[in-house]
Amino acid sequence: MKTRRYQRGFWEEGFAFAALVFLYLSNVCLADTRRIDTPSERYPRTNLLEPRRVIDAPTASTLPRGVFEVDGRVYPSGGAQLALNIGIFSRFMFGISYGAQNLVSNDPPEWNPRVEFFAKFKIFDENWYMPAIDAGYERQGYGPYNDSLDRYLIKSKGFFAVATKTYSLQGLAAGFHGGVNYNPL
């Protein structure tokens, strides 16, 4: 009588490999056993460099109290926009923005109909187990203003809530961001 040897299939090998990678990464991430509560404690020289936006989406990072930033954006048809954001409190920031179409062209500029605003409040600070959570409202859209729709070509975020979790992998920071928004306009 012949005995059959068990051969591992593709899924068993893939699962074993994924388990090894997970164990390695969990040991790398947890190698430093000191209690570290916030990203600014993990990376003390980069607390002002935490991104407040990733491409066009807000993150769960606010400006520290008394700090301001100037943000500019250019878009097709010679449009440009300038924004000023200020950290009012350590957990609250406020900003205003204004722009125009045909600003960089031979045609006369078409100014936006109003100054738009932005406000963000930090609900929870990031700690070892929980992500940072912010909520806010952004009224500024992008692109040409459409009078018939009473909005910009690219709608503003409206009300939003975002979460950010930062990890340290061998001294490098990796951030994961997610959020939801609702624009009633």
C-alpha positions as CSV (number, residue, x, y, z in Angstrom):
1,M,0.0,0.0,0.0
2,K,1.4,3.4,-1.0
3,T,1.4,6.3,1.4
4,R,0.6,9.7,0.1
5,R,2.7,12.6,1.2
6,Y,0.8,15.8,1.9
7,Q,1.6,18.6,-0.5
8,R,1.0,22.2,0.6
9,G,-1.2,24.1,-1.8
10,F,-0.9,27.6,-3.0
11,W,-3.2,29.1,-0.3
12,E,-1.4,27.4,2.6
13,E,1.9,28.7,1.4
14,G,0.5,32.2,0.9
15,F,-1.1,32.2,4.3
16,A,2.2,31.1,5.9
17,F,4.1,33.8,4.1
18,A,1.6,36.5,5.1
19,A,1.8,35.3,8.7
20,L,5.6,35.6,8.7
21,V,5.4,39.1,7.2
22,F,2.8,40.2,9.8
23,L,4.9,38.8,12.7
24,Y,8.1,40.5,11.4
25,L,6.3,43.9,10.9
26,S,4.6,43.7,14.3
27,N,8.0,43.1,15.9
28,V,9.6,46.0,14.0
29,C,6.7,48.4,15.0
30,L,6.7,47.3,18.6
31,A,10.4,47.1,19.1
32,D,10.4,50.4,21.0
33,T,8.4,49.7,24.1
34,R,8.4,53.2,25.6
35,R,5.0,54.9,25.9
36,I,4.6,57.3,23.0
37,D,1.3,59.1,22.8
38,T,1.3,61.5,19.9
39,P,3.1,61.9,16.6
40,S,4.8,65.1,17.9
41,E,6.4,63.0,20.7
42,R,7.5,60.4,18.2
43,Y,8.9,62.9,15.8
44,P,9.5,66.1,17.8
45,R,11.1,68.1,15.0
46,T,8.3,67.4,12.5
47,N,5.2,68.4,14.4
48,L,4.7,71.5,12.2
49,L,5.2,69.4,9.1
50,E,2.3,67.0,9.6
51,P,0.2,67.4,6.5
52,R,-3.1,69.2,6.8
53,R,-4.1,68.0,3.3
54,V,-3.2,65.0,1.2
55,I,-3.7,66.2,-2.4
56,D,-7.2,67.6,-2.1
57,A,-8.5,65.8,1.0
58,P,-8.2,67.2,4.6
59,T,-6.3,65.1,7.2
60,A,-6.7,65.0,11.0
61,S,-4.0,67.6,11.7
62,T,-4.5,71.1,12.8
63,L,-2.1,74.1,13.1
64,P,-0.7,74.8,16.5
65,R,-1.9,77.9,18.3
66,G,-0.5,81.1,16.9
67,V,0.9,79.5,13.7
68,F,-0.4,80.4,10.2
69,E,0.1,79.0,6.7
70,V,-0.4,80.5,3.3
71,D,-1.7,78.0,0.7
72,G,-1.8,78.7,-3.1
73,R,-3.4,76.8,-5.9
74,V,-3.4,77.3,-9.7
75,Y,-5.7,75.6,-12.1
76,P,-6.5,75.6,-15.9
77,S,-7.8,78.7,-17.7
78,G,-5.4,80.9,-15.7
79,G,-7.2,80.5,-12.4
80,A,-5.5,81.0,-9.1
81,Q,-6.6,80.8,-5.4
82,L,-4.9,81.9,-2.2
83,A,-5.8,80.8,1.3
84,L,-4.7,81.9,4.7
85,N,-5.1,79.4,7.6
86,I,-4.5,80.3,11.3
87,G,-4.2,78.1,14.4
88,I,-6.6,79.9,16.8
89,F,-6.3,77.3,19.6
90,S,-4.2,74.1,19.8
91,R,-7.3,72.2,18.7
92,F,-9.0,74.6,16.3
93,M,-7.9,76.3,13.1
94,F,-9.7,78.7,10.8
95,G,-9.0,79.9,7.3
96,I,-10.2,82.1,4.5
97,S,-9.6,81.9,0.7
98,Y,-10.3,83.9,-2.4
99,G,-9.4,83.4,-6.1
100,A,-10.2,84.3,-9.7
101,Q,-10.3,82.9,-13.2
102,N,-8.2,84.4,-16.0
103,L,-5.9,85.8,-13.5
104,V,-2.9,84.7,-15.5
105,S,-4.1,85.5,-19.1
106,N,-4.8,88.3,-21.5
107,D,-8.5,88.4,-20.6
108,P,-9.8,90.4,-17.6
109,P,-10.0,88.4,-14.4
110,E,-13.3,86.9,-13.2
111,W,-13.2,87.2,-9.4
112,N,-14.9,84.6,-7.2
113,P,-18.3,85.9,-6.0
114,R,-17.3,85.8,-2.3
115,V,-14.6,85.0,0.2
116,E,-14.9,81.4,1.3
117,F,-14.0,80.0,4.7
118,F,-12.6,76.8,6.3
119,A,-12.8,75.6,10.0
120,K,-11.5,72.4,11.6
121,F,-11.6,71.2,15.1
122,K,-9.6,68.3,16.6
123,I,-11.9,66.0,18.5
124,F,-9.4,63.3,19.6
125,D,-5.6,63.4,19.7
126,E,-3.8,60.4,18.3
127,N,-2.4,58.0,20.8
128,W,-0.9,54.5,20.7
129,Y,-4.3,52.8,20.1
130,M,-6.5,55.3,18.5
131,P,-6.2,57.6,15.5
132,A,-6.6,61.4,15.6
133,I,-10.1,62.5,14.6
134,D,-11.0,65.9,13.3
135,A,-14.3,67.4,12.1
136,G,-14.8,70.6,10.1
137,Y,-16.4,72.6,7.3
138,E,-14.9,73.8,4.0
139,R,-16.9,76.1,1.7
140,Q,-14.2,76.7,-0.9
141,G,-14.5,74.8,-4.2
142,Y,-12.1,74.9,-7.1
143,G,-12.2,75.9,-10.8
144,P,-14.6,78.3,-12.6
145,Y,-17.7,79.4,-10.7
146,N,-21.0,78.4,-12.3
147,D,-23.7,81.0,-11.5
148,S,-26.6,78.8,-12.6
149,L,-25.6,76.0,-10.2
150,D,-24.3,78.4,-7.5
151,R,-21.1,76.4,-7.0
152,Y,-17.6,75.9,-8.4
153,L,-16.7,73.3,-11.0
154,I,-15.2,71.1,-8.3
155,K,-17.5,71.2,-5.2
156,S,-16.2,72.0,-1.8
157,K,-15.9,69.3,0.9
158,G,-18.7,70.8,3.0
159,F,-19.0,69.1,6.4
160,F,-16.3,66.5,6.9
161,A,-14.8,64.1,9.5
162,V,-11.3,62.6,9.1
163,A,-9.2,60.1,11.0
164,T,-5.4,59.8,10.8
165,K,-3.1,57.2,12.3
166,T,0.7,57.5,12.1
167,Y,3.1,54.5,12.4
168,S,6.8,54.4,12.7
169,L,8.6,51.8,10.6
170,Q,12.4,51.7,11.2
171,G,12.3,55.5,11.9
172,L,10.2,56.5,8.9
173,A,6.7,57.9,9.4
174,A,3.8,56.3,7.6
175,G,0.4,57.9,7.9
176,F,-3.0,56.4,7.0
177,H,-5.9,58.8,6.4
178,G,-9.6,58.3,5.8
179,G,-12.7,60.4,6.0
180,V,-16.3,61.1,5.0
181,N,-17.9,64.3,3.8
182,Y,-21.3,65.8,3.1
183,N,-22.0,68.9,1.0
184,P,-25.5,70.2,1.2
185,L,-25.0,72.6,-1.7
